[in-house]
Amino acid sequence: MRVAVAADHAGFSLKQVLVAALRARGHDVQDLGAFDATPSDYPDFAVAVARVLSAGAAERGIVVCGSGVGVAAAANKLPGVIAGMCHDTYSAHQGVEHDQMNVLALGARVVGEALALEIAEAFLGARFDGVARHLRRVEKLRALEARWGRDG
Ligand SMILES: O=P(O)(O)OC[C@H]1O[C@@H](O)[C@H](O)[C@@H]1O
């Protein structure tokens, strides 16, 4: 799967682990930084991933900051992005199956590397189930996006 990944300084170390592990598992990973732990601003990196998703150049994104909150909020500002912060595997796959989540937000100060990898794999392994009630709800999200005119 084509996956775009980025992190701020707080997520840098976990992002390095995720990129290496996901590549080793056969995913086509685009690493959009940060490339060191110099203090930085999470919107810059979350939006880099969201732009790729919004343009259809990757199927999924993973964004990492300290808590996961900031990167989730920033990624959700761009059209076509449904980002969710997940620190458990259930939310990571269910968010895709029901809600068509296409960006996973992780908090590197919240979860350890092993759990983060399991969460990422649960996310990447899941597919939207297309059930009518889930589709109806996602279409309402898209209508909200169109009405309030988000643009990247
Ligand atoms: O390292 P500092 O700047 O204290 O905290 C940065 C983190 O705090 C939150 O905004 C984000 O989670 C970000 O990664």
The ligand as an SDF file (V2000), in Angstrom:
LIG
                    3D

 14 14  0  0  0  0  0  0  0  0999 V2000
    7.8510   19.3910   22.5440 O   0  0  0  0  0  0  0  0  0  0  0  0
    6.8330   20.4050   22.8910 P   0  0  0  0  0  0  0  0  0  0  0  0
    6.9460   21.6360   22.0320 O   0  0  0  0  0  0  0  0  0  0  0  0
    6.7670   20.7170   24.3550 O   0  0  0  0  0  0  0  0  0  0  0  0
    5.4020   19.7630   22.5990 O   0  0  0  0  0  0  0  0  0  0  0  0
    5.0500   19.4740   21.2750 C   0  0  0  0  0  0  0  0  0  0  0  0
    3.8570   18.5820   21.2330 C   0  0  0  0  0  0  0  0  0  0  0  0
    2.7710   19.1350   21.9510 O   0  0  0  0  0  0  0  0  0  0  0  0
    1.5960   19.0990   21.1540 C   0  0  0  0  0  0  0  0  0  0  0  0
    1.3390   20.3700   20.6610 O   0  0  0  0  0  0  0  0  0  0  0  0
    1.9090   18.1430   20.0270 C   0  0  0  0  0  0  0  0  0  0  0  0
    1.6340   16.8420   20.4530 O   0  0  0  0  0  0  0  0  0  0  0  0
    3.3900   18.3340   19.8370 C   0  0  0  0  0  0  0  0  0  0  0  0
    4.0250   17.2090   19.2770 O   0  0  0  0  0  0  0  0  0  0  0  0
  1  2  2  0
  2  3  1  0
  2  4  1  0
  2  5  1  0
  5  6  1  0
  6  7  1  0
  7  8  1  0
  7 13  1  0
  8  9  1  0
  9 10  1  0
  9 11  1  0
 11 12  1  0
 11 13  1  0
 13 14  1  0
M  END
$$$$
